[in-house]
Amino acid sequence: MTCLNLVSPASSRYHQLGGVASLLPLPISSRSFCIRESSAVVLSRSLSTSSPSGARRDDNSARVFRRRLSVTSASMAGLPPKPTVLVTGAGGRTGSIVYKKLKERSDQFTAKGLVRTPESKDKIGGAEDVYVGDIRDADSIAPAIQGVDALIILTSAVPKMKPGFDPSKGERPEFYYEEGCFPEQVRAQFLIVDWIGQKNQIDAAKAAGVKHVVLVGSMGGTNLSNPLNSLGNGNILVCSSISISDFHDHAFVVLLAGGLQDKGGIRELLVGKDDELLQTETRTIARPDVAEVCLQALQYEESKFKAFDLASKPEGTGTPTTDFKALFSQITTRF
């Protein structure tokens, strides 16, 4: 058993956000907690952006090397030789890639997926290892988590960008909910999905004896001027960070963020802390690379008990990352 003393990041600022923090049942504060045979990894996710132009490179060798590297490393992170891994949000744009990668590596992993609707299940193949459940209802997700060694959380409330946005004119993007929620409902929706939904998953995982949790979150939680934080005056990314910080009483801990592109992948990856990558030109990352890091994070002791931002160099620059032990070792501070 490892006992850790943890201070929530920027807890005083979060607690002052009355519109969000007042909705939470507990104040954000310094806490001590114990982790039993568990690990938590915080990875990066973000706002969707368009893929940069540029010539594609031949990266088959990097892809093959990544897969070979994975074969011998699972036991290093305290998991069985062929762990059962559940990815929630498996019907989403990033979650479906993670699920596909798990299925492709059937010699390394036993894959399970959780989706919200039967339609989403059909979209990713309709296999028996895909469960339908609502993360807002703890009882509905319990069957999927039974018998799982590792959990990858990729669930989030997703707003839509209003059409007509032209960044060349210096405009600020506006967002809305597909279901047409009013502003006061937006904040509640993100609280339910991003805080209560994540809490339900982590509580269920703890009860089921899950040994390893990877939570994919978003950069931007320290920036109150982020466009998503102004959606419905809901402070969405901050709320997500608050939900993560309140999980410190649990055996699984999670945090942080990135800038997602649908196309590309197999790039040189960059890690950072506290949104520092948002201040650089390299603040985006392709979804396939996020998915790859999710799987690699299950396999290295160096990834445990760490929170970090994740981005990549532009496609066609740098050297594709294959040494994930070295990547995770760049983050030297633990929770």
C-alpha positions as CSV (number, residue, x, y, z in Angstrom):
1,M,0.0,0.0,0.0
2,T,1.4,3.4,-1.0
3,C,0.2,6.4,1.0
4,L,0.5,9.8,-0.8
5,N,-0.1,13.3,0.3
6,L,-1.6,15.3,-2.5
7,V,-2.5,18.9,-3.1
8,S,-5.1,19.6,-5.7
9,P,-3.7,21.8,-8.6
10,A,-4.8,25.4,-8.3
11,S,-7.3,24.3,-5.8
12,S,-7.9,27.8,-4.4
13,R,-8.8,29.1,-7.8
14,Y,-11.2,26.2,-8.6
15,H,-12.9,26.6,-5.2
16,Q,-13.5,30.3,-5.9
17,L,-15.5,29.5,-9.1
18,G,-18.8,29.6,-7.3
19,G,-20.8,28.7,-10.4
20,V,-19.0,25.3,-10.7
21,A,-17.5,24.5,-7.3
22,S,-20.8,25.2,-5.5
23,L,-22.3,22.2,-7.4
24,L,-19.7,19.8,-5.9
25,P,-20.5,17.9,-2.7
26,L,-17.0,18.3,-1.3
27,P,-14.5,21.3,-1.2
28,I,-11.3,20.9,-3.1
29,S,-8.4,20.8,-0.6
30,S,-5.2,19.0,0.3
31,R,-5.8,15.4,1.0
32,S,-4.0,12.2,2.0
33,F,-5.0,9.0,0.3
34,C,-3.9,5.4,-0.1
35,I,-3.4,3.5,-3.4
36,R,-3.8,-0.3,-3.2
37,E,-2.4,-2.2,-6.2
38,S,-3.7,0.6,-8.4
39,S,-2.3,3.1,-10.7
40,A,-3.6,6.2,-12.4
41,V,-2.3,7.9,-15.4
42,V,-3.3,11.2,-16.7
43,L,-3.1,11.7,-20.4
44,S,-4.1,14.3,-22.9
45,R,-7.2,15.1,-24.8
46,S,-8.6,18.3,-26.2
47,L,-10.6,20.5,-28.5
48,S,-10.9,19.2,-32.0
49,T,-8.7,21.1,-34.6
50,S,-8.1,20.6,-38.3
51,S,-5.1,18.5,-39.4
52,P,-2.1,20.6,-40.6
53,S,-1.1,20.3,-44.2
54,G,2.1,18.7,-45.1
55,A,3.6,15.6,-46.8
56,R,3.0,12.3,-45.1
57,R,6.0,10.2,-44.2
58,D,6.6,6.5,-44.3
59,D,6.3,5.4,-40.7
60,N,5.6,1.7,-41.0
61,S,8.8,0.9,-39.2
62,A,7.8,3.1,-36.2
63,R,4.4,1.5,-36.1
64,V,5.8,-2.1,-36.1
65,F,8.4,-1.2,-33.5
66,R,5.7,0.2,-31.2
67,R,3.8,-3.0,-31.4
68,R,6.9,-5.2,-30.8
69,L,7.8,-3.0,-27.9
70,S,4.5,-3.6,-26.2
71,V,4.7,-7.3,-26.2
72,T,7.2,-7.7,-23.4
73,S,6.3,-4.7,-21.2
74,A,2.8,-5.4,-19.8
75,S,4.2,-7.4,-16.8
76,M,6.4,-4.4,-16.0
77,A,3.4,-2.4,-14.9
78,G,2.1,-5.1,-12.6
79,L,-0.6,-6.4,-15.0
80,P,-1.0,-10.0,-16.0
81,P,0.7,-11.2,-19.2
82,K,-2.6,-10.7,-21.2
83,P,-4.7,-8.2,-19.3
84,T,-8.4,-7.6,-19.9
85,V,-8.8,-3.9,-20.7
86,L,-12.1,-2.0,-20.8
87,V,-12.3,1.3,-22.8
88,T,-15.3,3.4,-22.0
89,G,-16.5,5.8,-24.7
90,A,-15.6,3.1,-27.2
91,G,-18.0,4.6,-29.7
92,G,-16.3,8.0,-29.8
93,R,-13.7,9.2,-32.2
94,T,-10.7,8.5,-29.9
95,G,-12.3,5.6,-27.9
96,S,-13.0,3.7,-31.1
97,I,-9.4,3.9,-32.1
98,V,-8.3,2.6,-28.7
99,Y,-10.8,-0.3,-28.9
100,K,-9.6,-1.2,-32.4
101,K,-5.9,-1.2,-31.3
102,L,-6.8,-3.5,-28.4
103,K,-8.6,-5.9,-30.8
104,E,-5.6,-5.8,-33.2
105,R,-3.3,-6.8,-30.4
106,S,-5.3,-9.8,-29.2
107,D,-2.0,-11.5,-28.4
108,Q,-1.4,-8.9,-25.8
109,F,-4.8,-7.7,-24.6
110,T,-8.3,-9.0,-24.1
111,A,-10.5,-6.1,-25.2
112,K,-13.8,-4.9,-23.8
113,G,-15.7,-1.8,-24.8
114,L,-18.5,0.3,-23.2
115,V,-20.8,2.5,-25.4
116,R,-23.9,4.5,-24.7
117,T,-26.3,3.1,-27.3
118,P,-26.9,0.0,-29.4
119,E,-26.2,2.1,-32.5
120,S,-22.8,2.9,-31.2
121,K,-22.1,-0.8,-30.5
122,D,-23.1,-1.7,-34.1
123,K,-20.9,1.1,-35.4
124,I,-17.7,-0.5,-33.9
125,G,-18.6,-4.1,-35.0
126,G,-21.3,-5.2,-32.5
127,A,-19.0,-7.8,-30.8
128,E,-20.0,-9.5,-27.6
129,D,-17.2,-7.8,-25.8
130,V,-18.9,-4.4,-26.3
131,Y,-21.4,-3.5,-23.5
132,V,-24.1,-0.9,-23.6
133,G,-24.4,1.3,-20.5
134,D,-24.9,4.8,-19.3
135,I,-22.1,6.1,-17.2
136,R,-24.6,8.4,-15.3
137,D,-26.1,5.1,-14.0
138,A,-23.5,3.2,-11.9
139,D,-25.5,0.0,-12.0
140,S,-25.6,-0.1,-15.8
141,I,-21.8,-0.1,-16.1
142,A,-21.0,-2.6,-13.4
143,P,-21.3,-5.7,-15.7
144,A,-18.8,-4.2,-18.2
145,I,-16.2,-3.6,-15.5
146,Q,-16.4,-7.1,-13.9
147,G,-13.2,-9.1,-14.6
148,V,-11.3,-6.1,-15.9
149,D,-7.6,-5.6,-15.1
150,A,-7.3,-2.1,-16.6
151,L,-9.7,0.7,-17.4
152,I,-9.3,3.4,-20.0
153,I,-11.8,6.3,-19.6
154,L,-12.6,8.2,-22.7
155,T,-16.1,9.5,-21.9
156,S,-17.0,13.2,-22.1
157,A,-19.9,15.5,-22.8
158,V,-19.2,16.9,-26.3
159,P,-20.4,20.3,-27.5
160,K,-20.7,21.3,-31.2
161,M,-19.0,24.2,-32.8
162,K,-21.4,26.7,-34.5
163,P,-20.9,26.9,-38.3
164,G,-19.4,29.9,-39.9
165,F,-16.4,30.2,-37.6
166,D,-13.5,31.9,-39.5
167,P,-10.3,31.9,-37.5
168,S,-8.6,34.1,-40.2
169,K,-10.8,37.0,-39.1
170,G,-9.8,36.7,-35.4
171,E,-13.3,35.4,-34.5
172,R,-13.9,33.4,-31.4
173,P,-15.6,30.0,-31.9
174,E,-19.0,29.5,-30.4
175,F,-20.3,26.2,-29.2
176,Y,-23.7,24.6,-28.6
177,Y,-25.3,21.4,-27.6
178,E,-26.8,19.2,-30.3
179,E,-29.8,18.6,-28.0
180,G,-30.3,22.4,-27.7
181,C,-29.6,22.8,-24.0
182,F,-30.0,26.3,-22.5
183,P,-26.9,27.8,-20.9
184,E,-27.9,26.8,-17.4
185,Q,-28.4,23.2,-18.6
186,V,-25.0,23.1,-20.2
187,R,-23.1,23.4,-16.9
188,A,-25.3,20.7,-15.3
189,Q,-24.8,18.4,-18.3
190,F,-21.0,18.6,-18.1
191,L,-21.2,18.1,-14.3
192,I,-23.2,14.9,-14.8
193,V,-21.1,13.4,-17.6
194,D,-17.6,14.7,-16.8
195,W,-17.7,14.6,-13.0
196,I,-20.4,12.2,-11.9
197,G,-19.9,9.9,-14.9
198,Q,-16.2,9.6,-14.3
199,K,-16.7,9.1,-10.6
200,N,-19.2,6.3,-11.3
201,Q,-16.6,4.6,-13.5
202,I,-13.8,4.9,-11.0
203,D,-15.9,3.8,-8.0
204,A,-17.1,0.7,-10.0
205,A,-13.5,0.0,-11.0
206,K,-12.3,0.2,-7.4
207,A,-15.1,-2.1,-6.3
208,A,-14.2,-4.6,-9.0
209,G,-10.5,-4.6,-8.1
210,V,-9.3,-3.0,-11.3
211,K,-5.5,-2.5,-11.0
212,H,-4.8,0.3,-13.5
213,V,-6.7,3.3,-14.7
214,V,-6.0,5.7,-17.5
215,L,-8.2,8.8,-17.7
216,V,-8.0,10.9,-20.9
217,G,-8.8,14.5,-20.1
218,S,-8.2,17.9,-21.7
219,M,-5.6,20.6,-21.6
220,G,-7.1,24.0,-20.7
221,G,-8.3,23.5,-17.2
222,T,-6.0,26.2,-15.9
223,N,-7.1,28.8,-18.5
224,L,-10.4,30.4,-17.6
225,S,-10.4,32.2,-21.0
226,N,-10.5,29.0,-22.9
227,P,-13.6,29.1,-25.3
228,L,-15.0,25.9,-23.9
229,N,-14.8,27.3,-20.4
230,S,-17.2,30.1,-21.4
231,L,-19.8,27.8,-22.9
232,G,-23.0,28.6,-21.0
233,N,-20.8,30.2,-18.4
234,G,-20.1,26.6,-17.4
235,N,-16.3,26.5,-17.0
236,I,-16.3,23.1,-18.7
237,L,-12.6,22.3,-18.6
238,V,-12.2,23.6,-15.1
239,C,-15.2,21.5,-14.0
240,S,-13.5,18.5,-15.6
241,S,-10.3,19.2,-13.6
242,I,-12.3,19.7,-10.4
243,S,-14.0,16.3,-11.0
244,I,-10.6,14.7,-11.3
245,S,-9.1,16.4,-8.2
246,D,-12.1,15.2,-6.2
247,F,-11.2,11.6,-7.0
248,H,-8.1,11.8,-4.7
249,D,-10.0,9.9,-2.1
250,H,-10.2,7.0,-4.4
251,A,-7.7,4.3,-5.5
252,F,-7.6,5.8,-9.0
253,V,-6.5,9.3,-9.8
254,V,-6.8,11.2,-13.1
255,L,-6.2,14.7,-14.7
256,L,-5.3,16.9,-17.7
257,A,-5.3,17.5,-21.6
258,G,-4.2,18.1,-25.4
259,G,-5.4,19.3,-28.9
260,L,-7.0,16.6,-31.0
261,Q,-6.7,16.0,-34.8
262,D,-8.5,13.3,-36.6
263,K,-5.8,12.6,-39.2
264,G,-2.2,11.6,-38.8
265,G,-0.4,9.8,-36.1
266,I,3.0,8.1,-35.4
267,R,4.7,11.4,-34.6
268,E,7.3,12.6,-32.1
269,L,5.4,13.1,-28.8
270,L,5.8,15.8,-26.3
271,V,4.9,15.9,-22.6
272,G,4.4,18.8,-20.3
273,K,2.7,20.0,-17.1
274,D,0.0,22.5,-16.2
275,D,-1.0,23.6,-19.7
276,E,2.6,24.8,-20.5
277,L,2.3,23.2,-24.0
278,L,-0.7,25.5,-24.8
279,Q,1.7,28.4,-24.9
280,T,3.7,26.8,-27.7
281,E,3.2,26.0,-31.4
282,T,3.1,22.3,-30.6
283,R,-0.1,21.9,-28.7
284,T,-2.0,19.5,-30.9
285,I,-1.9,15.7,-31.3
286,A,-3.5,13.1,-33.5
287,R,-6.1,10.8,-32.0
288,P,-4.2,7.6,-33.1
289,D,-1.2,8.8,-31.1
290,V,-3.4,9.5,-28.0
291,A,-4.8,6.0,-28.4
292,E,-1.2,4.5,-28.6
293,V,-0.1,6.3,-25.5
294,C,-3.2,4.9,-23.6
295,L,-2.1,1.4,-24.4
296,Q,1.6,2.1,-23.7
297,A,0.7,3.7,-20.3
298,L,-0.7,0.4,-19.2
299,Q,2.7,-1.2,-19.6
300,Y,5.3,0.9,-17.9
301,E,6.0,1.6,-14.2
302,E,7.3,5.0,-15.3
303,S,3.7,6.1,-16.2
304,K,2.2,5.4,-12.8
305,F,0.9,8.1,-10.5
306,K,1.7,10.8,-13.0
307,A,-0.3,13.6,-14.6
308,F,1.0,15.1,-17.8
309,D,-0.1,17.0,-20.9
310,L,0.5,15.4,-24.2
311,A,1.1,16.9,-27.7
312,S,3.2,16.2,-30.7
313,K,5.5,17.8,-33.2
314,P,3.8,18.4,-36.6
315,E,3.6,15.5,-39.0
316,G,6.8,15.1,-41.0
317,T,9.0,16.7,-38.4
318,G,11.0,15.1,-35.6
319,T,11.4,11.4,-35.0
320,P,8.4,9.2,-34.2
321,T,8.3,8.2,-30.6
322,T,9.0,4.6,-29.9
323,D,10.7,4.7,-26.5
324,F,7.7,5.2,-24.2
325,K,9.6,4.4,-21.0
326,A,11.8,7.4,-21.8
327,L,8.7,9.5,-22.6
328,F,7.0,8.7,-19.3
329,S,10.3,9.2,-17.4
330,Q,10.4,12.8,-18.6
331,I,7.7,13.6,-16.0
332,T,9.6,13.3,-12.7
333,T,6.9,14.4,-10.3
334,R,4.3,12.0,-8.9
335,F,1.0,12.7,-7.3
